[in-house]
Amino acid sequence: MQQHEHAQEPAPEPDGGAEFWDGRYSESTRIWSGKPNALLVREAEDLTPGRALDLGCGEGADAVWLARQGWRVTGTDISKVALGRAAEHASEAGVGDRIEWQRHDFAESFPDGEFDLVSACFLHSYGDFPRARILRSAAAAVAPGGILLVVGHAGSPSWAPDAHHGIAFPSPQEVLAELEPAEGAWEVLRAEEHVQEMTGPDGLPGTRPDNVLKLRRR
């Protein structure tokens, strides 16, 4: 048998669609911590509650935290499995009446309405994911005086430098440029990168670079 017949073909990249994410969430009863993203808490805890849109809400931790702070929340995700868990989380937390859950494939549809806070925390996916176009839709949904918060990874974790092959991780400045903001329409409140210390799957300490862009519509 010749050598090339032993070589393994590289695993195909996930397409990032509903079937992939439903399967991902179905692998276990919970895939996230159940706690809100620390950067969301930091950036939103002093805001006056109003209407909030949580893009890519997953199992609902951010939406539940916002509802507990007094926000009326629309939580959206591509996965019906995730949305079902999110609704259960909200009900258990006593804030189910403050959150509306909507299923959207953001490449095809987007929630209606204007919001005082639009949050996109770690809105990354595989395949042909039009993140820049989706974030422009997110910006268009921000009401005058409202906040757009985009939190994202800036690279792969230290323990798996090639973990997310095929996914682009733009800087805050690149995200701002992709939004194509009209001159004078937005105030940049924060645009920064930082390294988060965290524990890797092997139990050893590691790091991951993240970034945050926070804008206020004038």
TORLUM-116599 format. One record per atom (N, C-alpha, C): residue in one letter; atom name; x, y, z. Coordinates in Angstrom, 3 decimals, decimal comma. Example, Ala and Ser with C-alpha at 12.3 -4.5 7.8 and 13.67 -1.06 7.14 Angstrom:
BEGIN
- residuo:atomo:u:v:w
- a:N:13,190:-5,690:7,800
- a:CA:12,300:-4,500:7,800
- a:C:13,200:-3,300:7,800
- s:N:12,850:-2,250:7,080
- s:CA:13,670:-1,060:7,140
- s:C:12,900:0,030:7,870
***
This chain:
BEGIN
- residuo:atomo:u:v:w
- m:N:0,856:-1,191:0,000
- m:CA:0,000:0,000:0,000
- m:C:0,888:1,235:0,000
- q:N:0,590:2,172:-0,876
- q:CA:1,427:3,342:-1,002
- q:C:1,167:4,328:0,129
- q:N:2,163:5,172:0,387
- q:CA:2,128:6,067:1,533
- q:C:0,948:7,023:1,491
- h:N:0,648:7,538:0,291
- h:CA:-0,402:8,545:0,244
- h:C:-1,766:7,971:0,590
- e:N:-1,911:6,670:0,517
- e:CA:-3,186:6,060:0,854
- e:C:-3,410:6,011:2,362
- h:N:-2,348:6,220:3,134
- h:CA:-2,477:6,267:4,581
- h:C:-2,817:7,674:5,076
- a:N:-2,582:8,685:4,260
- a:CA:-2,784:10,070:4,695
- a:C:-4,259:10,331:4,957
- q:N:-4,558:11,056:6,023
- q:CA:-5,930:11,408:6,356
- q:C:-6,307:12,733:5,726
- e:N:-7,493:12,773:5,172
- e:CA:-7,997:14,020:4,620
- e:C:-8,330:14,964:5,769
- p:N:-8,058:16,265:5,619
- p:CA:-8,423:17,196:6,689
- p:C:-9,926:17,208:6,908
- a:N:-10,343:17,337:8,167
- a:CA:-11,767:17,361:8,487
- a:C:-12,421:18,581:7,851
- p:N:-13,596:18,408:7,250
- p:CA:-14,268:19,564:6,646
- p:C:-14,671:20,568:7,709
- e:N:-14,627:21,849:7,345
- e:CA:-15,032:22,889:8,282
- e:C:-16,552:22,880:8,438
- p:N:-17,042:23,116:9,659
- p:CA:-18,494:23,207:9,850
- p:C:-19,067:24,340:9,008
- d:N:-20,351:24,206:8,645
- d:CA:-20,956:25,260:7,834
- d:C:-21,552:26,377:8,687
- g:N:-21,658:26,140:10,000
- g:CA:-22,153:27,196:10,878
- g:C:-23,646:27,439:10,804
- g:N:-24,393:26,560:10,150
- g:CA:-25,831:26,739:10,027
- g:C:-26,597:26,208:11,224
- a:N:-27,923:26,215:11,126
- a:CA:-28,784:25,806:12,232
- a:C:-28,527:24,357:12,627
- e:N:-28,339:23,488:11,652
- e:CA:-28,115:22,076:11,967
- e:C:-26,834:21,897:12,789
- f:N:-25,784:22,623:12,403
- f:CA:-24,530:22,534:13,161
- f:C:-24,731:22,984:14,595
- w:N:-25,359:24,152:14,799
- w:CA:-25,488:24,689:16,150
- w:C:-26,480:23,899:16,985
- d:N:-27,557:23,386:16,385
- d:CA:-28,457:22,514:17,144
- d:C:-27,717:21,264:17,601
- g:N:-26,877:20,725:16,715
- g:CA:-26,087:19,560:17,090
- g:C:-25,086:19,868:18,178
- r:N:-24,465:21,051:18,071
- r:CA:-23,486:21,463:19,088
- r:C:-24,138:21,592:20,452
- y:N:-25,307:22,213:20,511
- y:CA:-25,985:22,374:21,790
- y:C:-26,555:21,056:22,307
- s:N:-26,835:20,128:21,412
- s:CA:-27,398:18,846:21,829
- s:C:-26,343:17,891:22,370
- e:N:-25,071:18,266:22,272
- e:CA:-24,007:17,386:22,748
- e:C:-24,034:17,214:24,260
- s:N:-24,567:18,208:24,974
- s:CA:-24,633:18,134:26,435
- s:C:-25,797:18,985:26,910
- t:N:-26,099:18,874:28,204
- t:CA:-27,228:19,625:28,739
- t:C:-26,928:21,102:28,885
- r:N:-25,650:21,479:28,897
- r:CA:-25,245:22,886:28,921
- r:C:-23,835:22,980:28,363
- i:N:-23,604:23,933:27,467
- i:CA:-22,249:24,079:26,934
- i:C:-21,571:25,354:27,412
- w:N:-22,329:26,316:27,988
- w:CA:-21,727:27,522:28,539
- w:C:-21,890:27,536:30,053
- s:N:-21,311:28,515:30,702
- s:CA:-21,246:28,535:32,162
- s:C:-22,563:28,881:32,836
- g:N:-23,471:29,529:32,117
- g:CA:-24,690:30,027:32,734
- g:C:-24,532:31,403:33,346
- k:N:-23,310:31,947:33,289
- k:CA:-23,037:33,283:33,816
- k:C:-22,966:34,291:32,668
- p:N:-23,355:35,543:32,899
- p:CA:-23,276:36,554:31,838
- p:C:-21,832:36,865:31,495
- n:N:-21,608:37,301:30,256
- n:CA:-20,274:37,708:29,843
- n:C:-19,798:38,881:30,692
- a:N:-18,580:38,761:31,211
- a:CA:-18,055:39,779:32,123
- a:C:-17,987:41,146:31,461
- l:N:-17,657:41,193:30,175
- l:CA:-17,551:42,481:29,498
- l:C:-18,924:43,121:29,306
- l:N:-19,952:42,321:29,082
- l:CA:-21,303:42,875:29,022
- l:C:-21,668:43,503:30,361
- v:N:-21,399:42,795:31,442
- v:CA:-21,711:43,313:32,770
- v:C:-20,971:44,628:33,011
- r:N:-19,690:44,635:32,666
- r:CA:-18,901:45,846:32,881
- r:C:-19,441:47,032:32,096
- e:N:-19,831:46,797:30,855
- e:CA:-20,222:47,898:29,978
- e:C:-21,685:48,295:30,121
- a:N:-22,520:47,426:30,668
- a:CA:-23,958:47,719:30,704
- a:C:-24,501:47,957:32,097
- e:N:-23,723:47,681:33,144
- e:CA:-24,289:47,740:34,490
- e:C:-24,698:49,153:34,896
- d:N:-24,111:50,183:34,282
- d:CA:-24,456:51,557:34,643
- d:C:-25,422:52,210:33,651
- l:N:-25,882:51,463:32,668
- l:CA:-26,812:52,019:31,688
- l:C:-28,232:52,048:32,244
- t:N:-29,005:53,020:31,799
- t:CA:-30,412:53,087:32,178
- t:C:-31,180:52,026:31,394
- p:N:-31,870:51,110:32,064
- p:CA:-32,565:50,033:31,345
- p:C:-33,625:50,564:30,387
- g:N:-33,733:49,879:29,271
- g:CA:-34,746:50,165:28,265
- g:C:-35,005:48,889:27,493
- r:N:-34,961:48,994:26,177
- r:CA:-35,129:47,810:25,325
- r:C:-33,749:47,334:24,877
- a:N:-33,511:46,036:25,013
- a:CA:-32,217:45,462:24,646
- a:C:-32,403:44,331:23,650
- l:N:-31,448:44,223:22,746
- l:CA:-31,401:43,134:21,774
- l:C:-30,113:42,356:21,997
- d:N:-30,245:41,062:22,266
- d:CA:-29,100:40,180:22,492
- d:C:-28,951:39,286:21,273
- l:N:-27,928:39,553:20,473
- l:CA:-27,689:38,802:19,243
- l:C:-26,824:37,572:19,532
- g:N:-27,304:36,407:19,119
- g:CA:-26,577:35,185:19,410
- g:C:-26,638:34,863:20,891
- c:N:-27,852:34,807:21,427
- c:CA:-28,033:34,736:22,881
- c:C:-27,669:33,391:23,475
- g:N:-27,522:32,351:22,648
- g:CA:-27,153:31,043:23,173
- g:C:-28,131:30,555:24,221
- e:N:-27,611:30,123:25,363
- e:CA:-28,450:29,563:26,425
- e:C:-29,038:30,633:27,349
- g:N:-28,835:31,910:26,987
- g:CA:-29,609:32,971:27,599
- g:C:-29,032:33,683:28,803
- a:N:-27,776:33,425:29,164
- a:CA:-27,232:34,031:30,380
- a:C:-27,202:35,553:30,319
- d:N:-26,791:36,113:29,180
- d:CA:-26,732:37,575:29,052
- d:C:-28,134:38,176:29,094
- a:N:-29,064:37,561:28,371
- a:CA:-30,435:38,076:28,338
- a:C:-31,063:38,041:29,723
- v:N:-30,831:36,978:30,464
- v:CA:-31,376:36,872:31,818
- v:C:-30,769:37,941:32,723
- w:N:-29,465:38,156:32,607
- w:CA:-28,831:39,189:33,431
- w:C:-29,417:40,562:33,114
- l:N:-29,577:40,867:31,837
- l:CA:-30,147:42,152:31,446
- l:C:-31,565:42,307:31,991
- a:N:-32,359:41,255:31,886
- a:CA:-33,729:41,320:32,393
- a:C:-33,743:41,559:33,892
- r:N:-32,822:40,973:34,596
- r:CA:-32,733:41,186:36,041
- r:C:-32,375:42,633:36,381
- q:N:-31,697:43,312:35,462
- q:CA:-31,350:44,718:35,688
- q:C:-32,492:45,652:35,310
- g:N:-33,587:45,100:34,765
- g:CA:-34,746:45,923:34,427
- g:C:-34,969:46,127:32,941
- w:N:-34,150:45,503:32,088
- w:CA:-34,315:45,650:30,653
- w:C:-35,461:44,775:30,148
- r:N:-36,103:45,229:29,063
- r:CA:-36,990:44,385:28,262
- r:C:-36,130:43,859:27,128
- v:N:-36,006:42,548:27,035
- v:CA:-34,979:41,942:26,179
- v:C:-35,604:41,128:25,052
- t:N:-35,008:41,256:23,875
- t:CA:-35,267:40,336:22,775
- t:C:-34,003:39,499:22,605
- g:N:-34,115:38,195:22,869
- g:CA:-32,975:37,290:22,733
- g:C:-33,107:36,483:21,453
- t:N:-32,055:36,460:20,650
- t:CA:-32,136:35,839:19,335
- t:C:-30,977:34,877:19,128
- d:N:-31,256:33,779:18,437
- d:CA:-30,214:32,805:18,122
- d:C:-30,671:31,961:16,948
- i:N:-29,703:31,314:16,298
- i:CA:-30,014:30,439:15,168
- i:C:-30,491:29,077:15,638
- s:N:-30,156:28,701:16,883
- s:CA:-30,420:27,353:17,374
- s:C:-31,701:27,292:18,194
- k:N:-32,631:26,461:17,757
- k:CA:-33,858:26,275:18,534
- k:C:-33,574:25,529:19,833
- v:N:-32,542:24,690:19,834
- v:CA:-32,168:23,995:21,065
- v:C:-31,690:25,001:22,113
- a:N:-30,820:25,924:21,684
- a:CA:-30,328:26,960:22,599
- a:C:-31,467:27,832:23,105
- l:N:-32,375:28,210:22,228
- l:CA:-33,487:29,077:22,630
- l:C:-34,400:28,383:23,637
- g:N:-34,597:27,081:23,473
- g:CA:-35,393:26,347:24,441
- g:C:-34,754:26,365:25,821
- r:N:-33,442:26,186:25,862
- r:CA:-32,731:26,238:27,147
- r:C:-32,770:27,648:27,731
- a:N:-32,620:28,637:26,865
- a:CA:-32,651:30,021:27,327
- a:C:-33,991:30,351:27,974
- a:N:-35,075:29,901:27,356
- a:CA:-36,407:30,153:27,919
- a:C:-36,558:29,482:29,281
- e:N:-36,026:28,275:29,419
- e:CA:-36,071:27,581:30,707
- e:C:-35,268:28,347:31,761
- h:N:-34,087:28,825:31,367
- h:CA:-33,238:29,603:32,281
- h:C:-33,979:30,852:32,750
- a:N:-34,611:31,551:31,812
- a:CA:-35,330:32,781:32,161
- a:C:-36,498:32,489:33,095
- s:N:-37,220:31,399:32,836
- s:CA:-38,342:31,040:33,685
- s:C:-37,866:30,709:35,099
- e:N:-36,790:29,944:35,199
- e:CA:-36,239:29,590:36,511
- e:C:-35,750:30,826:37,260
- a:N:-35,262:31,830:36,515
- a:CA:-34,765:33,054:37,133
- a:C:-35,877:34,043:37,455
- g:N:-37,098:33,743:37,034
- g:CA:-38,229:34,609:37,327
- g:C:-38,344:35,820:36,420
- v:N:-37,687:35,781:35,256
- v:CA:-37,734:36,936:34,349
- v:C:-38,261:36,548:32,962
- g:N:-38,950:35,417:32,894
- g:CA:-39,448:34,956:31,606
- g:C:-40,379:35,935:30,930
- d:N:-41,097:36,745:31,730
- d:CA:-42,040:37,711:31,155
- d:C:-41,347:38,951:30,621
- r:N:-40,042:39,095:30,833
- r:CA:-39,303:40,276:30,383
- r:C:-38,474:39,999:29,133
- i:N:-38,523:38,761:28,642
- i:CA:-37,694:38,387:27,500
- i:C:-38,548:37,744:26,419
- e:N:-38,357:38,210:25,198
- e:CA:-38,961:37,578:24,021
- e:C:-37,867:36,845:23,262
- w:N:-38,110:35,571:22,950
- w:CA:-37,111:34,768:22,247
- w:C:-37,497:34,649:20,784
- q:N:-36,551:34,905:19,907
- q:CA:-36,784:34,812:18,465
- q:C:-35,668:34,008:17,809
- r:N:-36,044:33,130:16,892
- r:CA:-35,050:32,388:16,137
- r:C:-34,759:33,124:14,836
- h:N:-33,477:33,435:14,615
- h:CA:-33,052:34,094:13,384
- h:C:-31,739:33,497:12,902
- d:N:-31,679:33,236:11,614
- d:CA:-30,399:33,051:10,933
- d:C:-30,058:34,436:10,415
- f:N:-29,106:35,100:11,060
- f:CA:-28,855:36,509:10,768
- f:C:-28,405:36,755:9,340
- a:N:-27,959:35,727:8,658
- a:CA:-27,620:35,880:7,247
- a:C:-28,874:36,042:6,391
- e:N:-30,032:35,678:6,972
- e:CA:-31,274:35,713:6,211
- e:C:-32,335:36,629:6,810
- s:N:-32,320:36,835:8,116
- s:CA:-33,348:37,665:8,755
- s:C:-32,762:38,346:9,978
- f:N:-33,450:39,405:10,419
- f:CA:-32,966:40,191:11,552
- f:C:-34,180:40,710:12,319
- p:N:-34,089:40,806:13,645
- p:CA:-35,237:41,281:14,436
- p:C:-35,672:42,690:14,045
- d:N:-36,965:42,934:14,135
- d:CA:-37,509:44,255:13,851
- d:C:-37,395:45,151:15,078
- g:N:-37,437:46,454:14,845
- g:CA:-37,525:47,407:15,939
- g:C:-36,236:48,136:16,235
- e:N:-36,348:49,120:17,142
- e:CA:-35,192:49,876:17,628
- e:C:-34,955:49,539:19,091
- f:N:-33,691:49,601:19,497
- f:CA:-33,313:49,171:20,838
- f:C:-32,346:50,176:21,456
- d:N:-32,439:50,295:22,778
- d:CA:-31,536:51,189:23,503
- d:C:-30,162:50,561:23,722
- l:N:-30,111:49,249:23,643
- l:CA:-28,851:48,509:23,706
- l:C:-28,927:47,350:22,740
- v:N:-27,943:47,271:21,856
- v:CA:-27,790:46,099:20,997
- v:C:-26,452:45,470:21,352
- s:N:-26,508:44,235:21,819
- s:CA:-25,317:43,535:22,283
- s:C:-25,016:42,350:21,375
- a:N:-23,788:42,300:20,887
- a:CA:-23,308:41,165:20,085
- a:C:-22,035:40,655:20,747
- c:N:-22,184:39,705:21,636
- c:CA:-21,042:39,164:22,376
- c:C:-20,601:37,840:21,766
- f:N:-19,395:37,833:21,249
- f:CA:-18,788:36,639:20,662
- f:C:-19,661:36,067:19,544
- l:N:-20,088:36,957:18,675
- l:CA:-20,926:36,573:17,534
- l:C:-20,003:36,122:16,403
- h:N:-19,472:34,928:16,546
- h:CA:-18,607:34,323:15,543
- h:C:-19,242:33,015:15,091
- s:N:-18,991:32,637:13,850
- s:CA:-19,475:31,349:13,382
- s:C:-18,613:30,884:12,215
- y:N:-18,856:29,649:11,805
- y:CA:-18,087:29,046:10,718
- y:C:-18,772:29,322:9,377
- g:N:-18,105:28,886:8,324
- g:CA:-18,688:28,978:6,993
- g:C:-18,754:30,404:6,485
- d:N:-19,670:30,624:5,591
- d:CA:-19,829:31,936:4,962
- d:C:-20,718:32,798:5,847
- f:N:-20,154:33,259:6,958
- f:CA:-20,910:34,013:7,957
- f:C:-20,680:35,503:7,734
- p:N:-21,697:36,242:7,286
- p:CA:-21,512:37,660:6,930
- p:C:-21,524:38,573:8,150
- r:N:-20,525:38,427:9,020
- r:CA:-20,537:39,122:10,304
- r:C:-20,584:40,639:10,142
- a:N:-19,809:41,176:9,210
- a:CA:-19,780:42,627:9,031
- a:C:-21,163:43,152:8,632
- r:N:-21,827:42,463:7,721
- r:CA:-23,168:42,898:7,304
- r:C:-24,159:42,784:8,455
- i:N:-24,036:41,727:9,253
- i:CA:-24,924:41,547:10,397
- i:C:-24,720:42,663:11,415
- l:N:-23,474:43,037:11,648
- l:CA:-23,208:44,110:12,604
- l:C:-23,682:45,461:12,080
- r:N:-23,697:45,651:10,777
- r:CA:-24,284:46,889:10,237
- r:C:-25,793:46,906:10,495
- s:N:-26,436:45,752:10,390
- s:CA:-27,861:45,673:10,742
- s:C:-28,059:45,944:12,221
- a:N:-27,122:45,456:13,046
- a:CA:-27,188:45,705:14,484
- a:C:-27,090:47,196:14,777
- a:N:-26,172:47,876:14,099
- a:CA:-26,007:49,314:14,302
- a:C:-27,266:50,070:13,882
- a:N:-27,878:49,634:12,779
- a:CA:-29,082:50,306:12,299
- a:C:-30,251:50,144:13,270
- a:N:-30,180:49,120:14,138
- a:CA:-31,264:48,865:15,086
- a:C:-31,116:49,646:16,389
- v:N:-30,033:50,402:16,539
- v:CA:-29,804:51,169:17,764
- v:C:-30,594:52,471:17,704
- a:N:-31,371:52,733:18,742
- a:CA:-32,154:53,964:18,807
- a:C:-31,244:55,159:19,085
- p:N:-31,668:56,371:18,729
- p:CA:-30,874:57,561:19,069
- p:C:-30,547:57,604:20,558
- g:N:-29,283:57,831:20,874
- g:CA:-28,836:57,819:22,257
- g:C:-28,504:56,445:22,784
- g:N:-28,765:55,406:21,984
- g:CA:-28,543:54,035:22,415
- g:C:-27,117:53,558:22,213
- i:N:-26,873:52,342:22,672
- i:CA:-25,533:51,767:22,702
- i:C:-25,458:50,540:21,805
- l:N:-24,366:50,452:21,047
- l:CA:-23,993:49,230:20,334
- l:C:-22,757:48,667:21,013
- l:N:-22,850:47,423:21,466
- l:CA:-21,732:46,765:22,136
- l:C:-21,350:45,525:21,348
- v:N:-20,110:45,500:20,865
- v:CA:-19,597:44,356:20,119
- v:C:-18,392:43,811:20,867
- v:N:-18,530:42,621:21,410
- v:CA:-17,440:41,941:22,107
- v:C:-17,053:40,718:21,282
- g:N:-15,766:40,556:21,042
- g:CA:-15,350:39,439:20,204
- g:C:-13,998:38,887:20,592
- h:N:-13,718:37,706:20,077
- h:CA:-12,383:37,156:20,233
- h:C:-11,434:37,899:19,293
- a:N:-10,204:38,050:19,735
- a:CA:-9,173:38,674:18,911
- a:C:-8,174:37,641:18,402
- g:N:-8,393:36,384:18,714
- g:CA:-7,498:35,316:18,292
- g:C:-7,866:34,035:19,007
- s:N:-7,113:32,991:18,741
- s:CA:-7,376:31,688:19,340
- s:C:-6,769:31,599:20,734
- p:N:-7,234:30,665:21,567
- p:CA:-6,665:30,514:22,906
- p:C:-5,242:29,969:22,854
- s:N:-4,481:30,243:23,911
- s:CA:-3,078:29,854:23,937
- s:C:-2,886:28,343:23,836
- w:N:-3,842:27,577:24,341
- w:CA:-3,686:26,122:24,340
- w:C:-4,104:25,481:23,009
- a:N:-4,694:26,253:22,119
- a:CA:-5,113:25,707:20,824
- a:C:-5,015:26,799:19,768
- p:N:-3,781:27,147:19,356
- p:CA:-3,601:28,283:18,443
- p:C:-4,284:28,122:17,084
- d:N:-4,604:26,894:16,695
- d:CA:-5,274:26,657:15,409
- d:C:-6,710:26,187:15,595
- a:N:-7,283:26,505:16,752
- a:CA:-8,604:25,964:17,086
- a:C:-9,706:26,476:16,179
- h:N:-9,563:27,679:15,668
- h:CA:-10,650:28,279:14,889
- h:C:-10,164:28,643:13,495
- h:N:-9,584:27,693:12,839
- h:CA:-9,122:27,911:11,466
- h:C:-10,304:28,303:10,579
- g:N:-10,120:29,353:9,819
- g:CA:-11,166:29,784:8,899
- g:C:-12,073:30,873:9,449
- i:N:-11,911:31,246:10,745
- i:CA:-12,714:32,313:11,324
- i:C:-11,843:33,542:11,495
- a:N:-12,305:34,675:10,998
- a:CA:-11,560:35,925:11,128
- a:C:-11,901:36,590:12,456
- f:N:-10,887:37,138:13,106
- f:CA:-11,073:37,842:14,369
- f:C:-10,585:39,283:14,201
- p:N:-11,442:40,186:13,742
- p:CA:-11,023:41,568:13,499
- p:C:-10,779:42,343:14,788
- s:N:-9,936:43,350:14,692
- s:CA:-9,671:44,250:15,813
- s:C:-10,862:45,192:15,989
- p:N:-10,946:45,892:17,131
- p:CA:-12,033:46,871:17,297
- p:C:-12,031:47,928:16,211
- q:N:-10,859:48,373:15,805
- q:CA:-10,767:49,384:14,756
- q:C:-11,267:48,829:13,420
- e:N:-10,975:47,565:13,161
- e:CA:-11,471:46,948:11,924
- e:C:-12,984:46,769:11,969
- v:N:-13,516:46,404:13,137
- v:CA:-14,967:46,295:13,277
- v:C:-15,627:47,650:13,034
- l:N:-15,042:48,706:13,600
- l:CA:-15,590:50,050:13,415
- l:C:-15,593:50,423:11,939
- a:N:-14,516:50,114:11,241
- a:CA:-14,447:50,421:9,811
- a:C:-15,491:49,627:9,028
- e:N:-15,712:48,364:9,408
- e:CA:-16,690:47,527:8,711
- e:C:-18,118:48,020:8,929
- l:N:-18,342:48,741:10,026
- l:CA:-19,676:49,293:10,270
- l:C:-20,011:50,423:9,315
- e:N:-18,990:51,014:8,707
- e:CA:-19,165:52,117:7,761
- e:C:-20,020:53,228:8,369
- p:N:-19,623:53,721:9,543
- p:CA:-20,461:54,723:10,223
- p:C:-20,469:56,055:9,497
- a:N:-21,628:56,683:9,475
- a:CA:-21,724:58,032:8,917
- a:C:-20,946:58,994:9,801
- e:N:-20,306:59,974:9,190
- e:CA:-19,479:60,913:9,940
- e:C:-20,309:61,644:10,995
- g:N:-19,825:61,608:12,234
- g:CA:-20,497:62,301:13,324
- g:C:-21,696:61,587:13,906
- a:N:-22,024:60,385:13,390
- a:CA:-23,237:59,710:13,834
- a:C:-23,047:58,930:15,128
- w:N:-21,793:58,602:15,453
- w:CA:-21,520:57,750:16,600
- w:C:-20,410:58,338:17,456
- e:N:-20,514:58,095:18,758
- e:CA:-19,451:58,422:19,701
- e:C:-18,794:57,122:20,147
- v:N:-17,478:57,031:19,973
- v:CA:-16,753:55,833:20,390
- v:C:-16,463:55,937:21,885
- l:N:-17,073:55,074:22,668
- l:CA:-16,886:55,072:24,114
- l:C:-15,747:54,157:24,551
- r:N:-15,547:53,071:23,792
- r:CA:-14,460:52,150:24,115
- r:C:-14,100:51,345:22,871
- a:N:-12,805:51,212:22,624
- a:CA:-12,303:50,377:21,539
- a:C:-10,950:49,842:21,992
- e:N:-10,954:48,626:22,513
- e:CA:-9,728:48,126:23,121
- e:C:-9,631:46,613:23,014
- e:N:-8,409:46,148:23,090
- e:CA:-8,127:44,719:23,161
- e:C:-7,531:44,406:24,520
- h:N:-7,757:43,200:24,978
- h:CA:-7,151:42,779:26,244
- h:C:-6,968:41,268:26,215
- v:N:-6,106:40,785:27,075
- v:CA:-5,841:39,357:27,178
- v:C:-6,539:38,826:28,417
- q:N:-7,393:37,842:28,224
- q:CA:-8,145:37,255:29,322
- q:C:-7,413:36,009:29,829
- e:N:-7,183:35,960:31,119
- e:CA:-6,587:34,779:31,726
- e:C:-7,694:33,780:32,047
- m:N:-7,498:32,532:31,646
- m:CA:-8,517:31,528:31,850
- m:C:-7,869:30,149:31,938
- t:N:-8,634:29,176:32,347
- t:CA:-8,142:27,809:32,477
- t:C:-8,481:27,022:31,228
- g:N:-7,488:26,357:30,670
- g:CA:-7,694:25,561:29,479
- g:C:-8,343:24,222:29,802
- p:N:-8,721:23,461:28,780
- p:CA:-9,384:22,168:29,000
- p:C:-8,514:21,160:29,740
- d:N:-7,194:21,369:29,733
- d:CA:-6,302:20,475:30,464
- d:C:-6,137:20,873:31,924
- g:N:-6,865:21,932:32,339
- g:CA:-6,790:22,386:33,716
- g:C:-5,648:23,328:34,001
- l:N:-4,814:23,604:33,006
- l:CA:-3,672:24,492:33,189
- l:C:-4,055:25,923:32,829
- p:N:-3,385:26,908:33,417
- p:CA:-3,701:28,304:33,088
- p:C:-3,352:28,642:31,648
- g:N:-4,162:29,489:31,054
- g:CA:-3,921:29,916:29,681
- g:C:-4,457:31,311:29,464
- t:N:-4,395:31,771:28,250
- t:CA:-4,872:33,111:27,919
- t:C:-5,648:33,085:26,617
- r:N:-6,465:34,103:26,438
- r:CA:-7,166:34,295:25,174
- r:C:-7,332:35,785:24,944
- p:N:-6,993:36,283:23,743
- p:CA:-7,183:37,705:23,456
- p:C:-8,616:38,004:23,031
- d:N:-9,199:39,022:23,635
- d:CA:-10,545:39,467:23,295
- d:C:-10,523:40,965:23,013
- n:N:-11,606:41,476:22,467
- n:CA:-11,695:42,915:22,250
- n:C:-13,124:43,392:22,456
- v:N:-13,271:44,694:22,613
- v:CA:-14,586:45,277:22,828
- v:C:-14,681:46,601:22,093
- l:N:-15,815:46,816:21,449
- l:CA:-16,137:48,093:20,804
- l:C:-17,493:48,530:21,341
- k:N:-17,522:49,731:21,909
- k:CA:-18,739:50,275:22,481
- k:C:-18,987:51,646:21,877
- l:N:-20,139:51,802:21,247
- l:CA:-20,497:53,033:20,557
- l:C:-21,830:53,560:21,069
- r:N:-21,970:54,876:21,053
- r:CA:-23,270:55,495:21,346
- r:C:-23,741:56,262:20,115
- r:N:-24,978:55,982:19,727
- r:CA:-25,544:56,735:18,598
- r:C:-25,877:58,140:19,055
- r:N:-25,387:59,136:18,326
- r:CA:-25,643:60,540:18,701
- r:C:-27,090:60,914:18,401
***
